[in-house]
Amino acid sequence: MTDDRLVIGGHEFNSRFILGSGKYSMNMIEAAVKDAGAEIITLAVRRANTKEQENILDYIPEGVTLLPNTSGARNADEAVRIARLARELGCGNFVKIEIMRDSKYLLPDNQETIKATDVLAAEGFIVMAYMYPDLNVARDLVSAGAASVMPLASPIGSNKGLQTREFIQILIDEIDVPVIVDAGIGRPSQACEVMEMGAAAVMANTALATAGDLPLMARAFKEAISAGRKAYLAGLGRVLARGASASDPLTGFLRD
Amino acid sequence: MKNQFFVDSDSLSSEAAAVKHRLENDPSSRTNHMEYMPGMEVIESDVCDNVMGHVRSFDYSSYTAGDVRAALEKDTCTIEDFKALLSPAAEPFLERMAQRARIETGRHFGNTVYFFTPLYIANYCENYCVYCGFNCYNHINRMKLSMEQIEKEMKVIADSGMEEILILTGESRGQSNVEYIGEACKLARKYFRMTGLEIYPVNTDEYRYLHQCGADYVTVFQETYDAERYEQLHLLGHKRVWPYRFDAQERALRGGMRGVAFSALLGLSDFRKDALASALHVYYLQRKYPYAEMSLSCPRLRPIINNDRINPQDVGEKQLCQILCAYRIFLPYVGITVSSRESAEFRNGIVKIAATKVSAGVSTGIGDHESKYSGKVSEEQHGDEQFEINDTRSLKSMYRDISKEGLQPVMNDYIFL
């Protein structure tokens, strides 16, 4: 277990909890790092684009990797421009591509995400692509250079849990880069479930932001993710998912 | 108290007064408010028909407590549910509506509250809108800021920490043409992260030009969606044309603006119908332009210079709160702005329920930010205000108050692309 690290684009992490960016507060970042053990924190570039004294950039603890996202981008071109701005702001090479052409449900635009991944991966970015879980798109994203794919579990901010379970499982089974489940995870039990399924990590935000006791919820997520990961490594999830074998084998009559 | 809008200034010539009285009293002296004037772009759109079809058939007295309860129990609020929430039958459910609205606001916006401030750069106006302080017959100090003056105002505002600005003018193409406004937008890009416009409606190509100059959000208040009432209130000028105003947001989006804002001025007509129309205007445009950002405001009538009796009629704070909760439940993803027309107490309360954006450090006058922000007495001339504001708090004190409520003030969440 000690060597069980999350590797994204050649970078290693001990934690499999990533803090999302939707609803920020300084308390939340503190809880995510201290209590949930987060080593990656998402940052909306458009939100960091401020002269305000309380700039989120100043609150990121040392040793934590920033994951700037391109929220606000409506197409690939805008996402590319935001990613470049993030690099100029000193946010490093990681970028989470988020492209929304819909202000109501905030569902990601898979086609534009592939285009942006292509451009940004070629520019040396470590691209993590937020997506609607579609196997063909995930394969195209990997071909375009994505270091990770981030399928949504249910509409962002909805706390509705694993609505796209079957499709995420397919990605986990078929895609060779880390599959990180993003958006819609409302409870630690759901985070545990996706880890059991074999997801590489979980991203959450609203579930923490709307909790009554933030640090306590952060700890709950940490433990749930850890439990789910252990179950996956122990093989339990796979056995159940694929069906147990019959005690009397059907092929027992075969002689050679 | 019924509003008495007509006020005669002593400085009007007898000829001007005669024209004014005729406009006020003789409908045949007024132009057809449904007919476009020369130069006004006509776009093909079904949005207006969709919205007004619902408004015409909206009989709010037909909804019952049962309809309201059913609406509040559903996950997704339909147009029919929204109508029930706007009806008088929903008034006893105000607290429950507020609870539900708060959940929706939290889900979509967290605990954030965004700040902006308006900057009026000119108050010349070519229209006679009887309730407005800028109307062409109202005797007030008129002024149009030069680019140097605009820049000075912007510096003062930016120094206060503000990062989003809303540039406003009176509705006068003659005095404040599109190029003048465009130059102001270019200046704003230097000092602010986000620039919005609240000016007279223009054509698509003009919105495109203003977008290129740095503006990215367009606010147009329809004032009232009741076209017949609109005709009685907007007696003269380009603003008289109701359908050209209705299509302004759609032209702005076609011109490349990221977002658009909507409102009726509550108190001018039947507020329940106007609230329904405002929200459906957002709803149908969002379906057509799903990538656009949308927001709703909720201004109520306020007193103006030379007429302190103007009031919001039957739209009390409870009614206003009901409307805002209904907006939030029906359109959970939409921004809701509450301006300084409302009191500090109301604004402190409503940001915890439904509102996501508030103005701070507000002046609706022209060229007076330095004196209002620093108390420094200036020799320079000022232009008079559009209406009396209620909440006079500075950005600093609002920032403090909002934080005290356990909410998170946000100065910017935006990149111009």
HADDOCK unambig.tbl for C-alpha pairs under 7 A between the chains (distance, minus, plus):
assign (segid A and resid 23 and name CA) (segid B and resid 109 and name CA) 6.95 0.50 0.50
assign (segid A and resid 23 and name CA) (segid B and resid 110 and name CA) 5.20 0.50 0.50
assign (segid A and resid 46 and name CA) (segid B and resid 413 and name CA) 5.07 0.50 0.50
assign (segid A and resid 46 and name CA) (segid B and resid 414 and name CA) 4.65 0.50 0.50
assign (segid A and resid 46 and name CA) (segid B and resid 415 and name CA) 5.24 0.50 0.50
assign (segid A and resid 47 and name CA) (segid B and resid 412 and name CA) 6.02 0.50 0.50
assign (segid A and resid 47 and name CA) (segid B and resid 413 and name CA) 4.10 0.50 0.50
assign (segid A and resid 47 and name CA) (segid B and resid 414 and name CA) 6.31 0.50 0.50
assign (segid A and resid 50 and name CA) (segid B and resid 412 and name CA) 5.84 0.50 0.50
assign (segid A and resid 52 and name CA) (segid B and resid 161 and name CA) 6.95 0.50 0.50
assign (segid A and resid 52 and name CA) (segid B and resid 411 and name CA) 6.76 0.50 0.50
assign (segid A and resid 74 and name CA) (segid B and resid 291 and name CA) 6.95 0.50 0.50
assign (segid A and resid 78 and name CA) (segid B and resid 417 and name CA) 6.46 0.50 0.50
assign (segid A and resid 101 and name CA) (segid B and resid 290 and name CA) 6.53 0.50 0.50
assign (segid A and resid 101 and name CA) (segid B and resid 291 and name CA) 4.38 0.50 0.50
assign (segid A and resid 102 and name CA) (segid B and resid 290 and name CA) 4.68 0.50 0.50
assign (segid A and resid 102 and name CA) (segid B and resid 291 and name CA) 4.24 0.50 0.50
assign (segid A and resid 103 and name CA) (segid B and resid 290 and name CA) 5.93 0.50 0.50
assign (segid A and resid 103 and name CA) (segid B and resid 291 and name CA) 5.22 0.50 0.50
assign (segid A and resid 103 and name CA) (segid B and resid 292 and name CA) 6.27 0.50 0.50
assign (segid A and resid 103 and name CA) (segid B and resid 293 and name CA) 6.07 0.50 0.50
assign (segid A and resid 104 and name CA) (segid B and resid 333 and name CA) 5.66 0.50 0.50
assign (segid A and resid 157 and name CA) (segid B and resid 107 and name CA) 5.85 0.50 0.50
assign (segid A and resid 157 and name CA) (segid B and resid 108 and name CA) 6.48 0.50 0.50
assign (segid A and resid 158 and name CA) (segid B and resid 107 and name CA) 6.90 0.50 0.50
